């Protein structure tokens, strides 16, 4: 069923039409026979009138009467000779051979069928016939009946229109509910609020709200769990890092023996951080307040904070373009976005390489570009790198770089959160990966 | 340098104490906030490393108490929480710096070195990086033992860069250090000061990160 409204309208109109048609049919027949009866009564009284008006016993030629062509009368003597007649009935219509008696009768003459009434005038011993053309009678009767039927037929479309509106009003609570559910943001698990819930929808609304509540609780639990777990892991990882540093100062242990340990700890730390930020910046968490942020300041601060990593690889980093770049966004999320992209650029770019961050104003958007002189990503992998835990070339990444494949999927989440668009390209200038993000102007 | 380490996780504390000792710090370790406050009252350390998650009282309360005892005592906050609010709170309550767990030892050391340098410009008056020595009591700067003339703002700028050697200082950050609120700052003022400073200092002493800021690297 496509639409309850359409269905109800069609069903109701069909029923109304059918019922109307049946009653009209019945009414039509009844009206027609009533009209015929009326006309018959008319004929009868006309005959009586003629009998009273003309008492002559002899034929007068001058007495032929001019009447409308649709009616006639004749007065016949008892021997069936004409005493008087209307002009259109100049020959006697009865003869002694007929089985003549008073009453209604159909006769054919002058090329038409006539409805006639024969009156036997017992006092003057004569016959009086009055008649009407039956086809005209029929048309007249039909006109009368049709005039009363047409308004009823015309009323059906009007009824359809009113029903359409009435159903719409009746179904409004349902469409309100639908609209509320449709307009809900992915993160919005608040209950559905209705001005007045009709009886039929009460349990639907209640069930929906209960479901939303359960999903919300599950979300909160899941987030709490992952956040708690990740937080709990932070101190142990700190211990490992600090102790590893201490071991490196121990001359009995060779540097090489510690490399796998270093990598393992690094990786563990990364996974924990990225799991945390993945949940923090998922669209369900979009409720985090948005404000006007200077992207330029964010980039400066993040690079300043993480400069150690870049300095260690003696990479050149620069920020070009607009000196201020205000967008609507979540500061913490944007920091994570820039941090991930800059860290990626630095990680996958060899020593002495170059990283370039550019801020540009383009029509209707602010553009953030991060490009590097690293090996880049093959074009056919552009889509896959945004998937969780995907790493180009799997775990045997050619650059031997630590990572867990969550960085770009976090970036994608944050991009989505800001209704921005992200594109990967090859940097013409530096030869490596070029990440372009367009933030819509508010 | 006397470091007071306030950290309830004894394994981390022991490992950290070992590291800090290896770097030439004298370390005292306490696992409870109340004890730490008492210890600071009786014997003021040079640097405090404070974990915000303590078993007895909240780390932010410890921070408040420390600030009542001493305004200048450098406090580095460690925390497993990293929400933005935490960060803002910590710095508002008077932490000098902030480090989220799990941290790199190098990062921790860089921050402690900044404290150290700041303490030395405060107490012992001198701080040297390469050929450049800054004498904050005499308000002089020596390059290869020769005094150079600097304006008050140039001096402040150089001091900020040298105290934070190894860490990038953004232009906005330097501006807010140099100028009080409301004062008009021409957009290129910092560039102009840096330009003048460079002429008086050894080549490449102040390095530029285009569009981002400046850095003095420790030698």
Contacts between the chains, C-beta under 8 A, distances in Angstrom:
chain1	res1	chain2	res2	distance
A	231	B	80	4.9
A	231	B	81	6.9
A	232	B	80	7.8
A	234	B	80	4.2
A	234	B	100	7.8
A	234	B	101	4.0
A	234	B	102	5.3
A	235	B	9	5.3
A	235	B	12	6.0
A	235	B	80	5.8
A	235	B	101	5.8
A	235	B	102	7.8
A	237	B	101	7.3
A	237	B	102	3.8
A	238	B	12	5.6
A	238	B	101	4.6
A	238	B	102	4.3
A	238	B	103	6.3
A	239	B	9	7.2
A	239	B	11	5.1
A	239	B	12	4.6
A	239	B	15	5.6
A	240	B	102	7.8
A	241	B	102	5.6
A	241	B	103	7.2
A	241	B	104	6.7
A	241	B	105	6.4
A	242	B	12	6.6
A	242	B	15	4.1
A	242	B	16	5.2
A	242	B	19	5.5
A	242	B	105	6.0
A	243	B	15	4.5
A	245	B	19	5.7
A	245	B	105	4.0
A	246	B	15	6.2
A	246	B	18	5.1
A	246	B	19	5.4
A	246	B	22	6.8
A	249	B	22	5.5
A	269	B	102	4.9
A	272	B	102	7.6
A	276	B	82	7.8
A	297	B	170	7.7
A	297	B	172	6.0
A	299	B	212	7.5
A	300	B	170	4.3
A	300	B	171	7.3
A	300	B	172	6.8
A	300	B	211	7.6
A	300	B	212	5.0
A	300	B	213	6.3
A	301	B	170	6.2
A	303	B	168	6.7
A	303	B	209	6.9
A	303	B	212	5.0
A	304	B	167	7.1
A	304	B	168	3.7
A	304	B	169	7.0
A	304	B	170	5.0
A	304	B	173	7.4
A	304	B	212	6.5
A	304	B	213	5.8
A	305	B	168	7.9
A	307	B	167	7.0
A	307	B	168	4.4
A	307	B	209	7.5
A	307	B	215	6.9
A	308	B	104	7.6
A	308	B	106	6.5
A	308	B	107	6.6
A	308	B	110	7.0
A	308	B	166	7.7
A	311	B	217	7.7
A	317	B	209	6.1
A	317	B	212	7.1
A	318	B	209	6.7
A	318	B	210	3.6
A	318	B	211	5.5
A	318	B	212	7.2
A	319	B	209	7.7
A	319	B	210	6.5
A	319	B	211	2.9
A	319	B	212	5.0
A	320	B	210	7.1
A	320	B	211	5.7
A	321	B	211	7.9
A	323	B	187	7.3
A	331	B	84	6.6
A	332	B	83	7.4
A	332	B	84	4.6
A	357	B	211	7.5
